[in-house]
Amino acid sequence: MVDDRKSSSSSKTSIPAKSTDTVVVDELPSLDVDIERGTASSSEAPNDPFQLRDGILTEDEIACLRHRHKGKRVAKYHQRQNDLINSLLKPMDAHTAEAKEEEAAARLPVKIAIYASLISNFGLCVLQMYAAISSGSLSLLATGIDSVFDIGSNILLFWLHRKAEKLDINKWPVGGARLETIGNIVYGFLMGSVNLIVIVESIRSIVEKSNDDLQKFHLPSIIAVSTALGIKFLLFLYSYSLRNKSSQVRVLWEDHRNDLWINGFGLLMSAGGSKLRWYLDPMGAIIIASGVIIAWFRTIYGEFELLAGKSAPHSFIQLIIYKALTFSEDIIKIDTVRAYHSGPDYFVEVDVVMDANTPLSKAHDLSQQLQDKIEVLPNVERAFVHVDHETSHIPEHRKLI
Protein backbone atom coordinates (compact mmCIF):
# COMPACT_ATOMS: atom_id res chain seq x y z
CA MET A 1 0.00 0.00 0.00
CA VAL A 2 1.30 3.42 -0.87
CA ASP A 3 1.90 5.66 2.13
CA ASP A 4 1.65 9.42 1.53
CA ARG A 5 1.87 10.60 5.12
CA LYS A 6 5.07 12.65 4.73
CA SER A 7 6.37 15.30 2.40
CA SER A 8 10.01 15.82 1.49
CA SER A 9 11.91 17.27 -1.42
CA SER A 10 14.48 14.48 -1.17
CA SER A 11 13.58 10.80 -1.10
CA LYS A 12 15.54 7.56 -0.94
CA THR A 13 13.30 4.57 -1.41
CA SER A 14 13.41 0.81 -1.19
CA ILE A 15 10.78 -1.17 -3.06
CA PRO A 16 10.58 -4.95 -3.41
CA ALA A 17 9.90 -5.90 -7.00
CA LYS A 18 8.34 -9.30 -6.34
CA SER A 19 5.65 -8.97 -3.72
CA THR A 20 2.05 -9.99 -3.61
CA ASP A 21 1.61 -8.10 -0.36
CA THR A 22 1.51 -4.37 0.09
CA VAL A 23 4.09 -2.14 -1.55
CA VAL A 24 5.40 0.79 0.48
CA VAL A 25 6.73 3.94 -1.13
CA ASP A 26 7.94 6.12 1.70
CA GLU A 27 10.82 8.34 2.66
CA LEU A 28 13.84 6.38 3.93
CA PRO A 29 16.69 8.88 3.89
CA SER A 30 19.53 6.40 4.48
CA LEU A 31 18.53 3.72 1.96
CA ASP A 32 18.96 3.25 -1.77
CA VAL A 33 16.55 1.71 -4.22
CA ASP A 34 17.67 -1.76 -5.20
CA ILE A 35 15.33 -3.32 -7.69
CA GLU A 36 15.34 -6.97 -8.62
CA ARG A 37 12.99 -6.95 -11.54
CA GLY A 38 10.65 -9.88 -12.06
CA THR A 39 8.93 -10.97 -15.23
CA ALA A 40 5.16 -10.68 -15.33
CA SER A 41 3.13 -13.48 -16.79
CA SER A 42 0.65 -12.78 -19.55
CA SER A 43 -2.21 -12.82 -17.03
CA GLU A 44 -0.64 -10.07 -14.91
CA ALA A 45 -1.06 -6.36 -15.55
CA PRO A 46 1.86 -5.35 -17.85
CA ASN A 47 2.10 -1.82 -16.45
CA ASP A 48 1.99 -2.82 -12.79
CA PRO A 49 5.26 -4.65 -12.02
CA PHE A 50 4.91 -4.08 -8.26
CA GLN A 51 1.26 -5.24 -8.10
CA LEU A 52 0.04 -1.91 -6.76
CA ARG A 53 -3.45 -2.71 -7.98
CA ASP A 54 -3.66 -5.35 -5.25
CA GLY A 55 -3.82 -2.52 -2.73
CA ILE A 56 -6.91 -0.86 -4.28
CA LEU A 57 -10.12 -1.25 -2.29
CA THR A 58 -13.48 -1.35 -4.02
CA GLU A 59 -16.19 1.21 -3.34
CA ASP A 60 -18.14 -1.43 -1.42
CA GLU A 61 -15.15 -2.17 0.83
CA ILE A 62 -14.66 1.54 1.52
CA ALA A 63 -18.38 1.92 2.24
CA CYS A 64 -18.16 -0.91 4.79
CA LEU A 65 -15.26 0.84 6.51
CA ARG A 66 -17.32 4.01 6.92
CA HIS A 67 -19.88 2.18 9.03
CA ARG A 68 -17.32 1.00 11.56
CA HIS A 69 -16.39 2.85 14.74
CA LYS A 70 -14.14 5.76 13.67
CA GLY A 71 -14.22 4.23 10.20
CA LYS A 72 -14.64 7.49 8.31
CA ARG A 73 -10.99 8.43 8.78
CA VAL A 74 -9.85 4.96 7.67
CA ALA A 75 -12.16 5.09 4.65
CA LYS A 76 -10.83 8.54 3.74
CA TYR A 77 -7.27 7.23 4.02
CA HIS A 78 -7.98 4.28 1.71
CA GLN A 79 -9.73 6.56 -0.77
CA ARG A 80 -6.57 8.69 -0.90
CA GLN A 81 -4.53 5.52 -1.42
CA ASN A 82 -6.80 4.47 -4.29
CA ASP A 83 -6.38 7.87 -5.92
CA LEU A 84 -2.62 7.74 -5.45
CA ILE A 85 -2.27 4.23 -6.88
CA ASN A 86 -4.41 5.14 -9.90
CA SER A 87 -2.24 8.20 -10.39
CA LEU A 88 0.95 6.12 -10.23
CA LEU A 89 -0.34 3.58 -12.74
CA LYS A 90 -1.54 6.19 -15.18
CA PRO A 91 0.97 6.74 -18.05
CA MET A 92 2.90 10.00 -17.94
CA ASP A 93 1.49 10.92 -21.34
CA ALA A 94 -2.00 10.63 -19.85
CA HIS A 95 -1.06 13.00 -17.02
CA THR A 96 0.23 15.49 -19.57
CA ALA A 97 -2.75 15.13 -21.89
CA GLU A 98 -5.22 15.59 -19.03
CA ALA A 99 -3.37 18.70 -17.83
CA LYS A 100 -3.46 20.20 -21.33
CA GLU A 101 -7.15 19.44 -21.65
CA GLU A 102 -7.88 21.02 -18.28
CA GLU A 103 -5.80 24.07 -19.18
CA ALA A 104 -7.58 24.46 -22.51
CA ALA A 105 -10.99 24.03 -20.90
CA ALA A 106 -10.17 26.55 -18.16
CA ARG A 107 -8.54 29.15 -20.42
CA LEU A 108 -11.73 31.06 -21.22
CA PRO A 109 -13.23 30.86 -17.68
CA VAL A 110 -9.91 32.05 -16.22
CA LYS A 111 -9.81 34.97 -18.63
CA ILE A 112 -13.39 35.85 -17.73
CA ALA A 113 -12.54 35.73 -14.01
CA ILE A 114 -9.56 38.04 -14.48
CA TYR A 115 -11.32 40.62 -16.66
CA ALA A 116 -14.55 40.49 -14.61
CA SER A 117 -12.56 41.19 -11.45
CA LEU A 118 -10.66 44.03 -13.10
CA ILE A 119 -13.76 45.76 -14.51
CA SER A 120 -15.84 45.19 -11.37
CA ASN A 121 -13.12 46.52 -9.08
CA PHE A 122 -13.00 49.81 -10.99
CA GLY A 123 -16.71 50.34 -10.40
CA LEU A 124 -16.60 49.13 -6.80
CA CYS A 125 -13.68 51.43 -6.03
CA VAL A 126 -15.77 54.44 -7.06
CA LEU A 127 -18.74 53.25 -4.99
CA GLN A 128 -16.75 52.52 -1.85
CA MET A 129 -14.65 55.67 -1.93
CA TYR A 130 -17.84 57.68 -2.37
CA ALA A 131 -19.29 55.90 0.65
CA ALA A 132 -16.16 56.53 2.74
CA ILE A 133 -15.83 60.23 1.84
CA SER A 134 -19.52 61.14 2.04
CA SER A 135 -20.09 59.37 5.38
CA GLY A 136 -16.78 60.20 7.06
CA SER A 137 -16.71 56.66 8.44
CA LEU A 138 -13.30 55.22 9.25
CA SER A 139 -14.61 51.66 8.83
CA LEU A 140 -15.82 52.47 5.33
CA LEU A 141 -12.54 54.27 4.66
CA ALA A 142 -10.72 51.01 5.43
CA THR A 143 -12.94 49.14 2.96
CA GLY A 144 -12.45 51.93 0.38
CA ILE A 145 -8.67 51.76 0.64
CA ASP A 146 -8.87 48.00 0.21
CA SER A 147 -10.94 48.48 -2.96
CA VAL A 148 -8.34 50.88 -4.39
CA PHE A 149 -5.65 48.28 -3.82
CA ASP A 150 -7.84 45.62 -5.41
CA ILE A 151 -7.46 47.49 -8.69
CA GLY A 152 -3.72 47.68 -8.15
CA SER A 153 -3.64 43.96 -7.51
CA ASN A 154 -5.54 43.17 -10.71
CA ILE A 155 -3.37 45.43 -12.85
CA LEU A 156 -0.13 44.20 -11.28
CA LEU A 157 -1.01 40.52 -11.70
CA PHE A 158 -2.17 41.06 -15.29
CA TRP A 159 0.98 42.99 -16.22
CA LEU A 160 3.33 40.49 -14.56
CA HIS A 161 1.60 37.55 -16.25
CA ARG A 162 2.02 39.18 -19.68
CA LYS A 163 5.59 40.18 -18.84
CA ALA A 164 6.49 36.64 -17.75
CA GLU A 165 5.32 35.23 -21.07
CA LYS A 166 7.50 37.65 -23.08
CA LEU A 167 10.79 37.55 -21.14
CA ASP A 168 13.96 37.13 -23.19
CA ILE A 169 15.09 33.53 -22.57
CA ASN A 170 18.72 34.58 -23.09
CA LYS A 171 18.53 37.21 -20.36
CA TRP A 172 16.27 35.19 -18.03
CA PRO A 173 17.11 31.51 -18.69
CA VAL A 174 14.77 30.12 -16.02
CA GLY A 175 11.74 31.99 -17.37
CA GLY A 176 9.39 34.44 -15.72
CA ALA A 177 7.26 32.21 -13.48
CA ARG A 178 8.74 33.81 -10.35
CA LEU A 179 7.63 37.29 -11.41
CA GLU A 180 4.06 36.67 -10.24
CA THR A 181 5.32 35.37 -6.90
CA ILE A 182 7.55 38.42 -6.43
CA GLY A 183 4.68 40.69 -7.45
CA ASN A 184 2.41 39.16 -4.81
CA ILE A 185 5.06 39.77 -2.14
CA VAL A 186 5.60 43.42 -3.13
CA TYR A 187 1.86 44.06 -3.32
CA GLY A 188 1.31 42.43 0.08
CA PHE A 189 3.87 44.71 1.73
CA LEU A 190 2.24 47.79 0.18
CA MET A 191 -1.18 46.64 1.36
CA GLY A 192 0.12 46.14 4.89
CA SER A 193 1.75 49.58 4.97
CA VAL A 194 -1.43 51.43 3.94
CA ASN A 195 -3.57 49.55 6.44
CA LEU A 196 -1.06 50.37 9.15
CA ILE A 197 -1.76 54.05 8.42
CA VAL A 198 -5.50 53.37 8.82
CA ILE A 199 -4.84 51.80 12.23
CA VAL A 200 -2.82 54.81 13.37
CA GLU A 201 -5.49 57.24 12.17
CA SER A 202 -8.25 55.28 13.92
CA ILE A 203 -6.34 55.22 17.20
CA ARG A 204 -5.77 58.97 16.92
CA SER A 205 -9.50 59.60 16.41
CA ILE A 206 -10.35 57.54 19.51
CA VAL A 207 -7.77 59.35 21.66
CA GLU A 208 -8.80 62.83 20.51
CA LYS A 209 -12.58 62.26 20.79
CA SER A 210 -13.94 64.63 23.46
CA ASN A 211 -17.67 63.74 23.53
CA ASP A 212 -20.06 60.86 23.00
CA ASP A 213 -21.87 62.24 19.97
CA LEU A 214 -22.82 59.68 17.36
CA GLN A 215 -21.84 60.24 13.76
CA LYS A 216 -24.57 60.97 11.25
CA PHE A 217 -26.19 57.93 9.65
CA HIS A 218 -25.65 58.12 5.87
CA LEU A 219 -27.98 55.74 4.02
CA PRO A 220 -26.52 56.18 0.48
CA SER A 221 -23.10 55.04 1.70
CA ILE A 222 -24.65 51.93 3.30
CA ILE A 223 -26.42 51.11 0.03
CA ALA A 224 -23.20 51.64 -1.96
CA VAL A 225 -21.17 49.28 0.24
CA SER A 226 -24.01 46.73 0.26
CA THR A 227 -23.97 46.75 -3.55
CA ALA A 228 -20.23 46.20 -3.53
CA LEU A 229 -20.69 43.34 -1.07
CA GLY A 230 -23.18 41.60 -3.35
CA ILE A 231 -20.95 41.91 -6.43
CA LYS A 232 -17.95 40.61 -4.49
CA PHE A 233 -19.98 37.60 -3.43
CA LEU A 234 -20.78 36.76 -7.07
CA LEU A 235 -17.09 37.13 -8.03
CA PHE A 236 -16.11 34.91 -5.10
CA LEU A 237 -18.51 32.16 -6.20
CA TYR A 238 -17.26 32.27 -9.79
CA SER A 239 -13.55 32.22 -8.94
CA TYR A 240 -13.96 29.52 -6.27
CA SER A 241 -14.14 26.67 -8.80
CA LEU A 242 -11.16 28.08 -10.76
CA ARG A 243 -8.83 28.82 -7.86
CA ASN A 244 -6.61 25.78 -8.57
CA LYS A 245 -6.47 26.39 -12.32
CA SER A 246 -4.40 29.57 -12.26
CA SER A 247 -2.16 31.34 -9.74
CA GLN A 248 -3.72 34.63 -10.87
CA VAL A 249 -7.26 33.44 -10.16
CA ARG A 250 -6.21 31.99 -6.80
CA VAL A 251 -4.93 35.37 -5.63
CA LEU A 252 -8.12 37.02 -6.91
CA TRP A 253 -10.24 34.40 -5.12
CA GLU A 254 -8.41 35.05 -1.85
CA ASP A 255 -8.93 38.76 -2.39
CA HIS A 256 -12.69 38.34 -2.99
CA ARG A 257 -12.94 36.10 0.08
CA ASN A 258 -11.20 38.71 2.24
CA ASP A 259 -13.36 41.50 0.79
CA LEU A 260 -16.55 39.70 1.81
CA TRP A 261 -15.44 39.81 5.42
CA ILE A 262 -14.01 43.32 5.17
CA ASN A 263 -17.05 44.90 3.51
CA GLY A 264 -19.58 43.05 5.66
CA PHE A 265 -17.84 43.89 8.91
CA GLY A 266 -17.16 47.49 7.81
CA LEU A 267 -20.84 47.93 7.01
CA LEU A 268 -21.92 46.71 10.45
CA MET A 269 -19.36 48.78 12.37
CA SER A 270 -20.14 51.93 10.41
CA ALA A 271 -23.86 51.53 11.09
CA GLY A 272 -23.07 50.74 14.74
CA GLY A 273 -21.06 53.95 15.04
CA SER A 274 -24.13 55.89 13.83
CA LYS A 275 -26.78 54.12 15.89
CA LEU A 276 -25.13 52.59 18.98
CA ARG A 277 -21.71 53.84 20.16
CA TRP A 278 -19.38 56.29 18.39
CA TYR A 279 -16.25 54.24 19.06
CA LEU A 280 -17.56 51.23 17.11
CA ASP A 281 -16.63 52.90 13.83
CA PRO A 282 -12.91 53.55 14.56
CA MET A 283 -12.68 50.18 16.33
CA GLY A 284 -14.10 48.56 13.20
CA ALA A 285 -11.45 50.26 11.08
CA ILE A 286 -8.70 48.98 13.40
CA ILE A 287 -10.04 45.43 13.27
CA ILE A 288 -10.47 45.51 9.48
CA ALA A 289 -6.99 46.90 8.85
CA SER A 290 -5.45 44.39 11.28
CA GLY A 291 -7.28 41.53 9.57
CA VAL A 292 -6.04 42.65 6.15
CA ILE A 293 -2.45 42.86 7.43
CA ILE A 294 -2.65 39.37 8.95
CA ALA A 295 -4.24 37.89 5.79
CA TRP A 296 -1.59 39.37 3.54
CA PHE A 297 1.19 38.37 5.91
CA ARG A 298 0.05 34.76 5.52
CA THR A 299 -0.01 35.19 1.74
CA ILE A 300 3.48 36.71 1.75
CA TYR A 301 4.76 33.87 3.94
CA GLY A 302 3.39 31.32 1.50
CA GLU A 303 4.94 33.11 -1.47
CA PHE A 304 8.32 33.25 0.30
CA GLU A 305 8.09 29.49 0.84
CA LEU A 306 7.73 29.01 -2.91
CA LEU A 307 10.73 31.21 -3.67
CA ALA A 308 12.80 29.53 -0.96
CA GLY A 309 12.28 26.08 -2.49
CA LYS A 310 9.53 24.40 -0.48
CA SER A 311 9.13 20.70 -1.17
CA ALA A 312 6.56 19.46 -3.65
CA PRO A 313 3.74 17.34 -2.17
CA HIS A 314 4.81 13.85 -1.19
CA SER A 315 2.26 12.32 -3.58
CA PHE A 316 3.99 14.09 -6.47
CA ILE A 317 7.40 12.82 -5.35
CA GLN A 318 5.96 9.30 -5.20
CA LEU A 319 4.69 9.71 -8.75
CA ILE A 320 8.17 10.70 -9.98
CA ILE A 321 9.78 7.78 -8.08
CA TYR A 322 7.42 5.21 -9.55
CA LYS A 323 7.63 6.55 -13.10
CA ALA A 324 11.44 6.59 -12.97
CA LEU A 325 11.50 3.04 -11.56
CA THR A 326 9.32 1.68 -14.32
CA PHE A 327 10.59 3.83 -17.17
CA SER A 328 13.13 1.34 -18.54
CA GLU A 329 14.60 -2.06 -17.71
CA ASP A 330 18.04 -0.45 -18.01
CA ILE A 331 17.38 1.70 -14.93
CA ILE A 332 18.32 -0.73 -12.17
CA LYS A 333 18.20 1.62 -9.18
CA ILE A 334 16.92 5.04 -8.13
CA ASP A 335 19.38 6.85 -5.90
CA THR A 336 17.65 10.13 -5.06
CA VAL A 337 14.54 12.06 -6.10
CA ARG A 338 14.01 15.70 -5.22
CA ALA A 339 11.09 17.93 -6.21
CA TYR A 340 10.78 21.47 -4.92
CA HIS A 341 9.21 24.78 -5.76
CA SER A 342 10.98 27.46 -7.72
CA GLY A 343 8.13 29.91 -7.87
CA PRO A 344 4.69 28.38 -8.48
CA ASP A 345 6.03 25.32 -10.35
CA TYR A 346 8.49 22.52 -9.49
CA PHE A 347 12.09 21.74 -10.22
CA VAL A 348 12.68 17.97 -10.28
CA GLU A 349 16.02 16.19 -9.76
CA VAL A 350 16.30 12.44 -10.34
CA ASP A 351 19.47 10.38 -9.84
CA VAL A 352 19.19 7.03 -11.63
CA VAL A 353 21.61 4.11 -11.70
CA MET A 354 22.43 2.02 -14.76
CA ASP A 355 24.86 -0.82 -15.31
CA ALA A 356 28.47 0.36 -15.61
CA ASN A 357 28.73 -1.29 -19.02
CA THR A 358 25.77 0.60 -20.49
CA PRO A 359 26.92 2.49 -23.62
CA LEU A 360 27.16 6.24 -23.15
CA SER A 361 24.79 6.91 -26.03
CA LYS A 362 22.12 4.63 -24.56
CA ALA A 363 22.49 6.08 -21.05
CA HIS A 364 22.22 9.59 -22.46
CA ASP A 365 19.20 8.85 -24.62
CA LEU A 366 17.29 7.10 -21.82
CA SER A 367 17.97 9.85 -19.30
CA GLN A 368 17.02 12.50 -21.87
CA GLN A 369 13.76 10.70 -22.65
CA LEU A 370 12.94 10.45 -18.95
CA GLN A 371 13.74 14.12 -18.47
CA ASP A 372 11.51 15.10 -21.39
CA LYS A 373 8.63 13.02 -20.00
CA ILE A 374 8.94 14.60 -16.56
CA GLU A 375 9.20 18.16 -17.88
CA VAL A 376 5.82 17.98 -19.61
CA LEU A 377 4.05 16.79 -16.46
CA PRO A 378 1.66 19.34 -14.88
CA ASN A 379 3.35 22.01 -12.72
CA VAL A 380 6.90 20.96 -13.67
CA GLU A 381 9.07 23.83 -14.86
CA ARG A 382 12.43 22.03 -15.19
CA ALA A 383 13.70 18.48 -14.71
CA PHE A 384 17.25 17.16 -14.35
CA VAL A 385 18.20 13.49 -14.66
CA HIS A 386 21.65 12.37 -13.47
CA VAL A 387 23.02 8.93 -14.40
CA ASP A 388 25.44 6.97 -12.21
CA HIS A 389 26.70 3.38 -11.97
CA GLU A 390 26.57 2.94 -8.15
CA THR A 391 24.97 4.42 -5.01
CA SER A 392 27.76 4.21 -2.44
CA HIS A 393 29.00 7.77 -3.05
CA ILE A 394 28.01 10.92 -1.16
CA PRO A 395 24.74 12.34 -2.55
CA GLU A 396 25.16 14.70 -5.47
CA HIS A 397 24.55 18.44 -5.33
CA ARG A 398 25.53 18.68 -1.66
CA LYS A 399 28.39 20.79 -0.36
CA LEU A 400 31.01 19.08 1.75
CA ILE A 401 32.00 20.77 5.00
N, C-alpha and C positions, 0 to 999 in steps of 0.2 A: 504494500500500500504506500502511496506517495505521501510524504509528510511535508506540509508547507507551513509549519509553525514558526520558522525563523526567517530572517531576511539578512542577507550579507552580500556585499559586492565581491567577495572572494570565496570560492567554494572548492574543496577537495572532496571527492566522492568515491565511494567504494560500492560497486553494484555487482552482485552475482549474476552471471549470464544464464545459468541453468538452474532455475528455481520454479517450482510450481506453487510455492508459498507466496507470501507478500514480498514486494520489492520496495526497498526503502531508498529514497533519494533525499539525503539530508546533508547538512554541513558537518564535515569531519575535518577540521583544519590540518591535522597531522598525517592524513592518509592520502595515498594516491589511488587512482582508478586502475585496477588491473582486471582486464576483461578476458575471460576465456570463452570465446564465442562458440556457441553450439549450432548445430544445423537443425532447422525446423523441418518437420515432416510436411507432406503436402496437405495434411488435414489441419495444420496449425496456421495461425494468422501470419502471413509473410512479413508484415510490417510491425510485428509485436514480438521481437526476439526475447524480451524479458517477461512475457506473459502478464503485462500490466492489466490487460482486460479481465484477468481473473479477479482483480480487486474491485471491479465495478459492481455496485449493488443495484438491483432493479428498483423501480419506483414502488413496487409492492413491499419490498424489504425495507425501504426507507420509511414508508408509511407505517409499517409495523413498529419501527423504532420510535416514531413520534408518540405512540400510545403508551410507551413505557414510562416509568418514573424517571423524570429528568431526561426523557428521550429526545426532546426537541433539539438540545445542543448536540447530541450524538448524531441525530439525523442531519442537522445542518453541516456537521463536520464531514459526514460521508457524501453529502451532496457536493461539497467543495472538492472532495477527492475525485468524485465522478467527473466533475468539470475539468479538473486538472489532468486526469488521465486522458480524457477525450482530447484535450488540448495538446498533450504530448504526442498522441498517436496521429494527430492530424498532420498531413504533409506541410512542409514550410511554404510551398507554393500556394496551398490553400489558405494559410494565414495571411499571406501577402495579397492574394486575390480578394479575400473577404475585407481586408483593410481598405483596399482601393475602392471596392464597391461601397463600403460605408462612407468613405471620404467623398465619393462622387454623389451619393445620395444626400449627404449632409451639406454639400457645397452651397446650394441655393438657400436652404433654411438658415445656415450660418450667416450668409450674406444678408439675409433679411433681418436676422437678429441684430447684426452690427449696425446696419443703416437705420433700422427702426429705433434702436437705442440712441443713436446720434441725433436723429431728427426730433425724437420725443424730448430728449434732454434740453435741446434749445428752447422748445416751448415751455417746458417745465421750469427752466431757469428763470424765464421772464415772469411766470406766475408766482413762483416762490419768492423772488426778490421783491416783487410788488407787495406781496403779503408781508414780508419782513419790514420793508420801509414804511408802508402805510400804517401798520399796526404798532410799530416801535417795539415789538416783542423780541426779546433776546433768544427765546426758544426757536421762533420762526427764522430769526437771523442765522442761527446755527444750521437749520435745514436749508436755508437759501444759499449759504456758503458751500454746503455740501453739493447742492445742485450745480453751482458754478464749476466746481471741480469735477463733477460728472462729465461735463462737456470736455474739459481738459483731458480726462481719462480716455474718453472715446477718440478724440483727435490724436492723442499720443499713441494709443494702441494701433490705430489705423495707419498712422504714418510709419511707425516702427515696423509693422508687418509688411508694408510695401517696400520699405527700405531694406529689410532683411532679404527679400526676394531678389533685389537688384544689386547686392553687394558684389564688388569685384573679387572673384575667387582667387586672383593672384595677390591681392592686398589682404584679404581675409580668408585664408585657406580653410578654416573650419566652418565657414558659413556665418549666417546672421541670426541663427536661432536664439542666441543669448541676448540679442538686442531687446526682445520683448521682456525677458526676465529683468534685465537692467532697468528698462523703462518702468516696470512695475515698482521696483525698489525706489527709484527717484521720485516717482509720483506719490508713493506712500509717505516718504519723508516730508514732501511738500504739504500733503494733506494733514499730517500730524502737526506741522508747524502752525498752519492757519487755525486749526482747532485749539491749539494751545493759546492763541491770542483770544479766541472766544471765551475760553475758561477764565483768563485774566480779566477780561472786560466784565464778565458776569460777577466775578468776585468783587470787583471794584464797585459795581452797582449795588450789591448787597451791603457793602461796608458803608457807602455814602448815603444810603437811603435814610431819610430823617423822619418819615411818617409811615402810616399804614394804609395810605390811599391805594385803592385798586386801580390798575390801568384800565383804560377804556376798552370795552369789548368791540371788536371790529369784525363784523360778520363777513364782508367780502374777502378778507384775508383767510378766514376759516374755510370758506367755500373754495378758494384758490388752492389751498394746501390739500383739501379733501380731494379735489380733482386730480392733483398730482399724485396723491396716494393711490387712487384707483388706477391710473395709467401705469404706475410703477408695478402694481400688482399684476396687471396683464403682461407686462414685459417680463416679470419674474416667472410667471407660468410658462411663457413661451420659451425662455432661455433655459429653463430647468431641464428639459429633455435633451438639450444640446450641450450641456455644460462639459461633458466628457469628449465632445467631438472637436473642440478647438480651445486653445489656451486663451484666445481673445474672448470667446463667449463665456468661458468659466469666470474670468475676471469681471465681465459685465453682469453675470448671474450673481456673483457675490456682492457686487455693488447694488443691484436691485434688491437683493435680500436685506442688505444693511439699510437701504433707503426706506423700506417698509417699516422697519422699527423706528428709524429716525423721524420720519414724517408723522407716523402715528403718535409717537410719544411727544413730539414737539407740538402737535395739535392739541393734545390733552393738557399739557403743561401751560401752553399759552392761554387756553380757555380757563384753566384753573387760576392763572394769575389775574384774570379779569373778573372772575366770579367768586373765588374762594379766598385765597391769600396772595398778596403781591409777590412774595418771595418764591412762589412756585415757578414763575416764569424764568428768573435767572438760574434757579436750581435746575430746571429742566435743560437749560442751555449747557450748564456744566456737565450734567449727566450725559447729554447727547454728544458733546465734544469729547468727553472721556471715552465713551463707547466707540466713537469713530477712531480715536487714537489707538485703542486696544485692538480693534478689528484689523486696522492696517498694520499694526505691529506684528500680529500673527501672520498676515499675508507676507510682509517683508521677511520675516523669519523663514517662512516656507520657501520663498524665492532664493534667499541666501543658501539654504540647504541644497537647492538645485545647482547653484553656481559652485558650491563647495564640493560637489561630487557625491551626493547622497546615493546609497545603494538602490539599485532597481528592486522591485518586489521579488521575493524569494520564488514565487511561482514562475516568473519570467526567467530567472537564473536556472531553475529546473528544466524549463523548456529548452534553453540553450545547451545544457548538459546532455539531455537526452538526444537532441538532434545531432550534436557532435558525435556522441557515442555510436549512433546508428547511421552516420552519414556514409561511411565506407568501411569495408572489411580491412583496409590497409591501416586504419586508425586503430591501434591496439590498446591505447591508454589515453585517458584525459588527465592531464596534470593539474591545471588550474583554470577556473572560469571566473571572470570578473565582469560585472555589468553595473554601471553607475551613471548617474546623471551628469550631463554637461550642458546645462540649460534644461529645457523641457524634455529633450530626448536623451537616449542612452548611448554611451560608448561601451562596446563589448570587447573583452580580451579573452581569447581562448588559446590555451597551450595544449597542443595535441602531441602524441608520441607515435612515431612510426618505426618500423624495423630499420636498423642501421644500414641495411643493404638496399633500402628503397632508393631507386634512381632519383637524382635531384629533380629532374623534369617532372616525374610523377608526383613527388612530394609537393613541389611547387604548384602544380595544376590542381591537385586535390585541395590543398589549403586555400588556394585562390577561389575555387568553386564554393567551398564552405563559407569563406568570407563574403562572397557575393550573395549567397543565399541568406546569410544572417543580416546583411545590410539592407535588404529589401523587406525585412520583417517590420511590422508596425512599431513606431516610436524608436527605431534604431537610427542614429545619425551616422555613426562610424563603427566598423568592426575590424579587429586585428587578430589574425591567426598566426601563432608561432609554432613551428615544427621542431621537435627534438627527438632524440633516440633513446633517452632514459629519463628517470624522474628522481634520481638521487642527488641532484644538484640543488643549490640554494634557489628559491623561487626567483623567476625573472622580474625585472622592473622594480627591484627593491634595493635601496641603498645599503651598503655595508658600513657599519659603525666601527 
